[in-house]
């Protein structure tokens, strides 16, 4: 359950946002999301409402309008400073104005300012964005509506700028004073199998017999205690597709919006013999968030493991699954960082045992979330010869300097590949997806009831597969047509993972109406080629979705280029602004501005400022005193003198004070967080950190923890306990000529295949190690061992199934 406490404003001011209505239109692999926000000023004075909210990191905001009474004002995109000045001018002259701008620190946080609403006035603001749907491990396509905006930690000394994250205001998830309704229309070239969500849905309603169109809605009564996640499942997801979108009729031919744009979804297929080979080389660095927020539970509900506990279990799995001959290290980070070893060590029984002991002792005790310094430290270390360096980054993604982190990752992407994992609700999509994208890796999000381990092991499989190199893309079109790629070059390809390409098509062909694209690459020194043909004839009206996604892709590439050059390269910023204005897509250098001139009369009375709170998930069990958020990030700071003067009691200590039913915590910067309690909540709930989670007695994890680095198991009491047998019962059926270690290893494999097939993705690598070890022992009577193991454990596992 959500904890009984949460952040509240001291004066408990009324919030003018009343409701949010969201309509989603999904076309295959992309979605257009339209949100309408209803505001109402119920106060006696004119006011300005400010709402800071998250969007998916890859989203392209493409339309913004406001309606006051019966009059609708459509916003236009302008250079950011010019838009801000126009907004301020409008307010000072008594006009109503609306400003939408991207945060300076992170492209997935936006700030909406609704200015000069007269007393009693209602206004509705509409916002449209387009986004690509991410492919999940189980082939689902994920659309996430981030309802929860976690506070973003900014390192000390960072300039928060004027970006959105400097003005976040939060309340407990269950206390959000506005409502949300959501409906989705799904259309796909392939039949829709099902739609799932982490929130209750009304039944799926098919609109045709082919099941290629359907509608679905969020069930009534949604609580803002989590992101809203939709998972769409199509038949034949892996079929490559191409969409050619017609030009905008009013746009100038030759410009991005004035030419057709093609979007290609490619699914590279690797040869099977190559896929069965796993590398034994590599330097694996596991970079784990140990900030205070990692003590929060993984999800709502009783018995949920905390995030750091899940990370410990995952590290156990990873350490047992690494191949002999590789190198590894584990780095924990928060306000500071700590390495298990001074530098990466070779994987052996000794180093694995040492690391596992340190993993057991690992706690969420390193303060705030500062990811930049540990990354700088890693990148400063020389790489080992013939051991490609691969980072596995685990974080709940609450940082405020996302763009700075991504720029650092991109600079070092040539020598470092990175797989990233966003843990819990509100993890920054811009950070998690951006790190993987810039460093040629793969991103995973672990939310709701998701288990971390299967997703991490899928990424380990990608990391151990032979790397794809020498990737080239060749467009084949009639000579009258020229192709301008909008996407950056493909830098990474994984088996079964989609690659999206956008390109502008200029000119028309009199004859041929077909084009094709060929992707060539080298895999395990073998040349591989995938080709997709497509029609040059534009598809039906798609609402300019493809153009806008193409524009957003190009804008993001140019923004990175501009930051790398530190603004010194002429024309890049100007090109971004020109593209943004032309396509109507948001960027770091532009903003949407709408001014409603009304009757031109100046508004009377002082202009009140109201921050609309974003839901922030805080769960009982978090050690809140460990949350060290900079005062520049959270606009909830207050001085002791501003507390309610009528409070019954005031208890003050170095880090905490209590005022009636309010409890506050001081951060190390002297900022203060105030929390509201219910009647059952007492001071002791906050006095001490949450109890560390007890080791979970999961038989699978017990068995895994007993495996040796080489891949074998030892015949011991602990193994018998997992098998629910006595030591004597386990030892007695061993074939006479078989070594005890071989017998124990065969038993472990039979148990895994007999009882834990549903978790195979988690133990597949350590089973492969076990099989390799048995084969290296050159045992003559493996069949007899497997048969005896089946009899003992009551299984029917075939020798071939085990890979023996």
N, C-alpha and C positions, 0 to 999 in steps of 0.2 A: 504494500500500500504506500501511497505518497505520505511522506512524513507529516507530522502535525504542525510543523513549523515551515516558514518560508519568508522570503523578503517582502516587506511591506513599506510603503512610504510613510513617513512620520505623521503627516497631516491627513493621511487617508483621503487624498483628493479624488473627486469623481473622474472617470475616464470617458472621453467622448466617443470612442469607437464602440459601436453596438453589435455589428455582425459582419461576418465574412462569408461570401457565397463563392464557391469555386466550381468552375465547369472545365472538364478536361476532354480534349479531343485527341485520341491516339490514332496515328496512321502508321501501322507497321512498327518501325523502330524509333519513331519520333513522336513527340506530343506537344500540343499547344495547350497552355494552361491559362484560363481567364479567371481572375479574382476580382470580386466587387466588394469594396469595404464601405460600410454605412457609418457615417459620423453624425453626431447630434450634439449641439452645444446646449446643455441644460443649465448653464450658469447665467449670472446676471451681467456678465461683461463679455466682450469679444475675446476670442482665444485663438492660440496657435497650438495645434496638436502635432506631436512628433512621434512617429512609429518606426522603430528600427526592427527589421525582420530579415530572416535568412531566405535564400533561394538556392537551388542546386548550383554547384560551382560552374557547370557547363551551360547554364541557362542563358538565353539571349532575350532580354526585355525588349519588346518590339512595339508596344502600344501603351499609352497612358492617357486617360481622360477623366474629367470630373463633371459631375452633374449637380447643379444647384437649382432646386425647384424644377422647372421644366427646361432649363437651359443647359446644354452640354458643351463643355469646352475641351477640345482635343489638344493634348500637349504636343509640343514640337521639341526635337532634339537640338540642343545648342551646346557650344563650348561651355564647360562647367562653370568657370568664373563668371562668364557673361550671364548664365542662367541664374546663378546665385545673386548677382547684382540686380537682375530684373525682378527676382522674387522679393528682395529687400525693398526695392523701390515701390513695388506694388503694395506691400504691407504698410509702408510709411505714408502712402497716399490714400489709404483706406480701402484698397481693392482686395478682392479675394484672390489668393494665389496658391498654387500647388507645385511642389518641387520634389522630384524623385532622383536620387543620386546614389552611385555605388560607393561603398566604403573605400577610403584610401589604402587601408591595410589588407583587405581581403575581398576578392571579387564575388564572394557568396553572401555578403551582408549589404543590405540596402537601407537607406533612410528616406522616409516619406514625410514631408512637412506639409501640413494643411493649415494655411494661414488666414487669419482675419475672419473667422466664422462669427457672425453676429449672434447675440443671445437668442436662443430658440430656433436657430437655423439648422436645417439638415443638409447634408451633402453626401453624395456617393462617389467614390473614386474607383475607377476600373483600371486593372493592370493586366497586360497579356505578356506571356513569355513562351518561348519555344525551347525545347531541350531534347537531347538524345536520351534513349533509354539504355541503361547499362545492362550487359548480359551477366547473369549470375551463374554460379557453379552448377546449378540444377537446370540450366537452359532457360530459366525465367528471365523476363525483361523487367527491370526494376524502375518504378517511378516513385520518387520520394518527395513529399511535400513537407519541408522542415518546419514543423510547428514550434519546435523547441529550439531556442537560441541560447546555448551555453555561454557563460561569460568567457571572453577571449583573453587569455593571459598575455600581457605585454611585459617584456623584460624591463628591469629598472633602467632608466635613462632613455627608453624609447620615446620618440615623439609621437604621440597618438594622432597628431594632425587634426583635421576637421572631419575625419571619416566617421561613418555611421557607428562604429563600435565604441566610440567615445561616449555615446549617449544612450547606452542600453539601460532600460529600466525593466526589472523582472518581478514577477510574483509567483507564488506556488502554482504548479500546473493546474490544480483543481479549482483555483480561485480566479481564473481569467474572466474578466467581466464582459466578454463578448462571445458570440456563438459562431460555429462553423458548420456549413453544409457543403457537401461535395457530390457531384455526379460526373460520370465519365462515359463518353461514347467511344467505343473501340472499333477500329476498322483495320483489317489485315488482308493481304493477298492469300494467306493461308488460314485454315479454320482455327478459331479460338477454342482451345481446349478448356481453359478455366481461368478465373481471376481470383487471386488470394490477397489477403491483407492482414496486417497486424492489428487492425481495428475492425469492429463488427461491420459487415456489409449486408445490404439487402440482396436477395437472390439475383443472379446473373440473368439478364433478359436478352435472348437472341432475337435479332431483327430479320433474319432470313434463314432459309432452310440449309444453306451452305455453311452456316455458322461463322461467316466471315465478318459479321457486324453484330455488336451487342452493346447494351448499356448496363451500368452498374452504379449504385449509389452507396454512400456512407450511411449506415444506420443512424437514426436520430439519437440525440443525446451524447454526441462525442465530447469527451473530456480532453483538454489540452495537456495530457500527461505523456505524450510521445509524438514523434514524427508520424505522419500518415504515409504508409508504404503500400503501394499497389504492385503486385507481381503478376505479370501477364504471361500466359503460356500458350504458344501457338504450335500447331502441328508443323513439322518440317522447318523448325526455327533456323536450321543451319543452311537453308537454301540461299545462295547469293542473290541479291536483288539490286535493281537499278531504278531510280526515279529521275526523270528529266522534267524539270518544272519550267513552264513558259515564262517569258519575260514580263515585267510589269508594263502594262500598255502605256502608261504616262511617262515612263523613264526613257532616257536617251540611249539609243542603241550603241553598244560598245562599252557602256558603263555596266557595273555589276548587276544592278537591278534591271537594266535594259537588255540583257542577254539571257538566254536560258541557262540554268544551272543544273548539273547532274550530281546526284548523291548515290554512291555505290556502297553496298554492304558486302564485304568479302569475308569468306570463312575459309582460310587456307587449310588444306588437308595434307598432313605429313605422311610419308611412307611408313607402313606399320613396323618394318624391321628397324627403322631409325628410332621409332617411339619406344621400343622395348629396351633400348640401351640407355643406361643412366651414367652420368659422369661420376668419377670418384675424386675429381679435382674441385678446388674452389676454396675461397675464404668466406665463411659465413659469419656475418656480424648481426646479432640480435639486439636491437635498440629498443628498450622497454620503458614506457612512461611510468615513473614512480611518484608522480605528483599526488597530492591529497585526494583529488577527485577520483583516482583509481580505486579508492576504498568503497566507492558506491557499488550497489548491487548491479549485476548484469541486466536485470529486468525487474519489473514489478512482480509482486507475488511472494508468497512465503517460500522459504528454502532457497532463494536465489543466491548463488555464489557471488562474492564480490569480484570486481574486475581484475584486481591484482591476483586473486586466487586462481581465476581462470587463466591468467597469463602464466602463472607458475606451472599449472598442469600442461599448458601448451609448450612451454620450454622443455618440460620433461619429455614430451613426445618428440620434439625437434631434436633434442640431444641424443635420444635413442635411435633416431632415424638417419642421422648423418652417416655418410660413407667413410670407411677407413681410408686414411690418406689425405683427408681434407684438413683445413685449419678453421678455428672458430674463436669467437670472443662474445661476451655479453656485456652491454653497456646500459646502465640504468640512468635515467635523467629526470630532473625536476627543475628547481632553481639552480642546482648544480648537477654534476654527473659523476658516475663512478663506473670503472671498468672492473670486471672480474679478474682479468689478467693485464699486466702492463702492456702487452701486445698479443696478437693472436697466437694461439698455441696449436700444435698438431693434435688431431683427435686421437685419443687413446683411452684405455681403461682408466688410467690414472687421472688424466685431465677431465674426462667425463665425470668421474666420481667427485672430483674437486668442484666442478661447476654445479653438479646436482646438489651438493651440500649448500652452496651459496644460494642456489635457487630457493631451497627450503626456507632460508632466512630472509628472503627478499620481501620488503614491505613497501607500502605507498607512503614513504616518509621523507620525500625530498622537496616538499613545498610546492611551488608553482610549476607551470608547464613551460620551460624554456628549451626549445629544441635546436636553436641555432648554434649554440656553443658546442654541444656534443657532435653535431654534424661537422663543424669546422675542425674539431679535434680529429675525427675519423678521416676527413679528407686530407689532413696534414700528414698522416702516416703513409709511408711508402707502401705500395702494393707488392705482394709476394710474386716472384716469377712463376708463371704457368699456374697460378691459382686465382682465377677471376674473382673479384670481390663482389659479394652480393649482400645487400642490407635487407633486414626484415624489421620494419618500423611498426611498433605497436603504440597507439596513443588514442586518448579520447578526443583528441583534435581540438583542444580549446586554446588556440594561440591567436594572438592579435597581429603578428608580423608575417602573415602567410606569404605575401609577395616576396619578401626578403628571403624567406626559407626556400621558396621555389626557384628563385634566381641562383642561389648557392647550389642547389641540387642540379640545375641544368648545366652550370659551369663545369661540374665534375662528372657529368653523365657518361663521358667517354670511358672512364675507368671504373665506374661504380654503377651496378644495377640495383634498383630498390623496389621491394615489394612492401606495400603499405596496408595497414589494417586499422580501420576506424571503429572504435569500441564504444558502444552505447549510443543513446539518443543524443542528437545535437552535435555529433562529431562533424567537423568542417569538411564538406565535400570538396571544396576548393583545395584544401591542404592534402587530404588523403588521395584523391584522384590525381591532383596536380603533381605530387611527388612521384607517383608511379609513372605517370605519362612522361614527365621530364626525364626520368632515369630509366626508361625502357623496361619497366616492371609491370606489375599488375596490382590493382587495388581491390580490397574486399571491405565490406561493411558488416559488422556484427551487431545486430539490434534485436530487440524483443527476446524471443525464446531461442534465437540462434545459438548454436554451440560454436565456440571459436575454433576448436581443433580441426574439424573437417575442412574449413575454409583455408586455414593456415597450411594444412597438408597438401591441398590442391596447389597452392602457390609454391610449396617446396618441390612439388612434382615439376612445375614449370621451371624452377631454378635448376633442377637436376637434369632436365632435358637438354640435348645439344642446342647450343645457341644458334639462332638464325642470323646469318651475316650476308653482306653484299646485297641488300634489298634494293631492287629497282622497279620503277613503275613506268610502263610505256603505254601511251594512249594511241589508239589506231582509229582515225576518223578520216572522212573524205577530205581531199586537199583544200576544198573551199572553206572548211571549218577549222578554226584554231582553238586550242585548249589552253586555258590559264588555270593551273592548279591553285586552289584556295587553301588546301590542307598542307601542313608541313610534311616533309618527307617521312614515309613510314620508317620507324627506327627499330620496331620490335614486332615480332609475329609469334604467337603461341598457337599450339594445336587447338582447334575448335573455338578460338576467340576471334570475335569480329574486328575487322578493320574498316573504318568509315573513311571514304574519300569524297571530297567536294571539288568540283571544277566548273569554271565558267566556259561556256561554248559560244564563240563569236563567229558569225557568218552562217550561211545556209547552203546546204547541198542540193543541187538540182536533181541528182540521181539517187545515190545511196541514202538509205534512211537508217543504216546500221552503223554502230561504232563498237569498239571493244577496248578493254583494258587488260594488260598482261602484267602480272606481278611475278618477278623472278627473284630467287634468292638461293643461297647455298646453305645446306643443312648436313652436318657431319660429312663435309667435303663432297656432298652430292648436289648437283644442280636440280632445283625444283622449279616448276612453272605452273601457275594457276591463271586461267583466263576466264573473263566474263564478258559476254556480248550484251549490248543493250540497244534499244531503239532510240534514235535521235528525235523521234516525234514526242513532243511534250505530253505528259499525262494530263488528266483533268485538273481543274483548278484546285490547288492545294493550299491556297491562302498565303502564298509566298513563304511557307515554312522553310523549305529547302534553301531558298535564297538567304534567309535570315540566319540560318544555322551556318551556312557557308561564310557569310559576312562575319559572324561572331568568331568562327575558327580563324579567319584571316586577321581580324582585329586582335585576338589574343596573342597570335604570333608576333604581330607588330609591336604590341605593348611590351612583350618580353624583350624584343630587340631594342626598343627605346630605353628600357631600364638598364640593359647591358651596356649600352653606349653612354649611359648617364645623361641622356638628353643632348649629347654632343653631335650626334649624327643628324644632319639637317633634313627636314621634311618628313621624318617618321611620325612624329606627333601630329603634324598637319594632315598626313595621309589617314591616320586613325580617325581624326575628327571628321574629315571629309567622308570617309566610309560610313561612319556612325550616323552622320546627318542624312546621307543619301539612303541608307538602308533602314533608318529608323531603329537601329539596334544600339543598346547602351554600351558605353565603354568607360574606361577609367578617366578619360579626359572630357566627357560630355555628361549632360544631365537632361532630364525631361522637365520642361517648364510649361505651366498653363496659368493664364491670368484671366479672371472673370471681372470685367470692368463694372458690371452691375449698373446702378444708376449714378455712379460717380460720387456719391456722397461719402464724406469721411465718416469713419466709425468713431463713436464717442466712448470714452472710458479707457483705462489701461488695458493693454493686450496681455492676457494671461497665457502662460506657457504650460502645457500639459504633455507629459511623456506617457504614451500608451505602453503599458507593460507587455513584454514578451513572456510567454510561459517559460519557466526555467525548471528543469527537472532536478529536484533535490530529494534524495531518498533517505529514510531512516537508516542509520548504519554508516553514513559518511562522517568522517571526523572533520567537522566543519572548521575547527581551529587550524587545520592544516591547509586550508584553501587560502593561498596567499595571492590575492588578486590586487593588482595595482589600482590605485585610486583613479588613475586616468582611464581605466577600462570601465569601471562600474560607477555610474552616476547615482550611487545610493549613499554617498559619503555624507557624514553629518558630524557636528561637534557635540560633545557631551551636553553643552549648555542648551542645545536645541531640543533636548528630550522633553517629553511631556512633563511640565512642571507639577502636575497634580498626581504624579505617580506615587503609589503607596510606599514603595521602598526602592532604594538604589544601592546595589552592591557593585562595587567596582574593583577589578583586579587588573593585573598587567595586561591580560589579553581578553577580558570578558566583563560585561556588566549586565545587570538584570534590572528591568524597570517594570514592576507589575508582572504582566504576562509577556513582556517583550524581552528577548535576550539578544545581546549584540556581541560581535567579535571584532577586535581590532586586527587589521592586517599589519604586516611588518612596516608598511609605509605610514601607518597611523590612520589609515582609512577605517571606516567602521561599517559593519553589516548589521542590520536590525532584523530580527526574526520574530514572528508571532507564534505563540503557543496556544494550544487548547488547554482545557482545564486539567486534563490528565497528564500533562507534560511537565516534568519538573527539571530543576536546574541540573540534576545529576546526569540527565540525558545528554548534556553537552559538555560536562566537565572532563570526561576522559575520552580518548580515541575509541573508535569502535573496536570490539574484540576481534583479533585476527581470526580468520576462518580456520576451523579445524581441518586437518587433512581429510579429504573425502575418501571413504573406504570403497571406492569404485573398483570392483575386481579387475576390470580391464586395465586401469591405471596401475593397480598393484602388480599385475603380471608384467606390464611394460617396464615398471621401475626395477624389476628383477633381472632384465636382460643385460647381458654384457655388451661392451662396445663392439666386440667381434661379431655379435649376432646370436651367440649361444645362451642357453640357460643352464643353471646348476641345479642338481637334484637336492633340494633343501626343504625344510619345514615350511618356509614362506610360500614356496611354489605349491606344495600340497594343500595349503590353506586356500589358495585361489581356486584350486581344482575341487575343493570341498571334499578332500580325502585326508586320511592320516598318512604320515611318512611311510609306514609299513605298506599300506595299500598301494601307494605310488611305486615303491621300490620292487615289490614282489613280482609283478608281471613282466619286468624288464627281461628281454631275451638275453640269454647267458653271455653270448659273445659280444654284446653291444656295450660300448662305453656309457657311463652314467650321464655324462654331459650331452651325448647324442640323444639318449633316451629322454632326458628332460626337455631338450629342444623340440623333439618330435611331439611330445605331449603338449607343449605350449602351442605349437602350430595346429594340432588337431583341435585343441580347445578353441583357438581363435576362429578357425573355419567352421567348427561345429556350433558355437554359441554366439559369435560376435560378427557375423557377416554384415549386419546392418551398419556396423562402424568400420567396414573394411578400409574406407578412405583414410581413416586415422592410423591404422596399423600396417598398411600395405608395404611401407618401406622397411620397417623392422622385420617383417616376415620375409622379404626378399633377402635381407642380410642373413637371416637364420638359414634359409635354403642354401645360400652360397656357402655358408660355414659348413653345413652338413655335407654338401657336395665335395668340399675341400678335404673332408675327413676320409673320403673314399670308403664309405661303409657298404659292406656287401649285403646286409640284411635289412635294408630300409623298408621293404614291403612288410616284413615280419613285424618291425617296429610300429608301422602305421596301423596294422591290423590289431596288435596288442593294445595300442593307444585307444583305438575305437572301442574295443571291448571294455576297457577300464572306464572310459568316460561316457559310454552309451551313445557314441556318434557313428556316422556312416560316411566319413570323409575319405575320398579316393586319393591314392598317392599322386595321381596326375593333377588333381585339384591343388595340392600343396605346391606343385611345381617341382616335385622330385622325380 
